[in-house]
Amino acid sequence: DRRVERLVLALHRRIVRFRRAIRTLARLLRAETLKISQLDYIQAARAFGLGPFKIMKRHILPNVIHIILIVAVLDFSGIVLYEAVLSYVGVGVDPTTHSFGSMINAGRLELSRTPVVWWNLCAAFTFMLTLVLSANLFASAVREAFDPRLVLKIGRKE
């Protein structure tokens, strides 16, 4: 059946994308953890006899949690844009399902029939832009709130 083939292909794409995203996140986290583990306060915690799990919980995890949140939000923005492009082309979600790509495609068809009716296309683009921009601004705010190094840079007077 054609629908089953499309479903299997879409599932395979999602699995490949998920594995690629996990690899990228793992590389970022490993590099940051290795960098943090060589800092003086981690060496001092080891010298005071703190165990590896206590060091991980109190010192390393707060310094890398912002990376996880930022990567998740930026991946969300990318997924919204991928979905819009795929649905616009016609290989995305079911055409009866409302999505940004199908709204843009419907607005384009309406605009080609009646050039005066432009707001459907403009509304779809505006909502998609607002969603992606707000997700990126949220990622920036999360970075500013949770990145301890940023607090040190802002607090220091140069």
N, C-alpha and C positions, 0 to 999 in steps of 0.2 A: 504494500500500500504506500502511496506517495506521502501521506501524512506521517506515517511511521518513519520513513526515511528522513524526512525533514526534522522530525523530533530527535532522532538518533544523531543526526548531524549537528543540530543545535546543542544537544547535550554534550557531544564531543568537544565542540568549540568552547563551551563553558568550562569543561574540565581542564582543557589546555590552558585557557586564560587564567583559571584559578591557580593551577600549578606554577605558571609563570609569575603571577603576582606573589605567591608564597615564597618563591625563590628570591625575588627581588627584596621582599621584606626581610627574609632571613639574612641576606647579605648585608643589608643596612644595619640590622640589629647586631649582627656579629661584629661588624667593623666598629660600631659605637661602643659595644660592650668591651671589646679588646682595648679601645682607646681609654675608656673610663677605668678599666681595671689596672692601668698603669699609673694612675694619678696618685698623688701623695696621700690623700685621705683614705684611699682604699688600702694602701700599704700600711698606714697607721692603724687602721681597723684590724688588719691581719696581725700586726705586731701586738695589739692589745688582746688578741686571742679570740676575736669574733669568728664564728664558723662561716663557711661559704654561703649557707642559706640565709643567715642573718645579714651578711654583707650584700647579698643579692637583693634581699627585701628592703633594706634600709638605704642603700646607697646606689646600686646599679639600676634597679627597676624604676625609681622615680626619674632617673636621667634618660631613660629610653622609652618611657610610655608615650611621650609626645610624638615619637616617630611612628608608632603604631597608629595613633589617631590621625595623624596627618596623611599617612599613606592610605588609610581606609577612606578618608573623605575625598582625597584626590582620585582614588579609584572609582568612587561613586560618581564623581563628575565625568570621568571618562566613560563609565558605563552608560550614563544618561546620553552622552553624545553618540556613542556607538549604537545604542538602541534607536536613536532618532534617525541616524543615517541608514541603518538596516531596514527600519520600517518604511522610510521614505522610498527606498529602492524596491521594497516589496518582499524582502526575504527575512524580515524581522518577526515580530509577534503576529498573532492572528489579525487579519485586517479588520475584524469586527471589534477588536480590543482598542480602546482609546490609548493613544500614545503620542508623543511629540512628533514622531515621523509621520504617522498617519494623519495627524492634524495639519502638519505642514503640507502634505500631499493633497489633502482635501482643500486646503486654502489655495493652493496653486491651481487646482482644477477649477475652483470657483472663480478665481481671478482671471483665468483664461476664458471663461464663459462670460463673465460680467466684470469688466475692468474697474468698475466703480466700487465693487465689494472687495476691499483690500484688508479690512480689519481682521478677517479670519487668519490670514497668513501672518499679519503683524502680531496678533495676539499670541499665536503659537510660538513664534520666535521670541517674543518678549518674555513669556512665561519660562521658556527653556533657558534663556539667558539669565533670568532672575534666579532660577533654581541653581544653575551651575555657579553663578557669581556668589550667591549666598553660601553655597557649600564651600567655595574657596575662601571666602571671608571667615567662615566658621573655622576652617583649618588654620588660618592665620591667627585667629583669636586663641585657638587651643594652643598653638605653638607659643604665643606670647604668654599665656597663662601657665603653661606647664614646663617650659624650658628653663631650667635653673641657670644655665649659662647666660641667657638673655637678661635675667634679673641682675646678674652681676655686672653686665655691660652697661645697663641703664643706670644702676646705682652708683657706678664709678664716675667720678668727675675727672675729665681730662682737659 
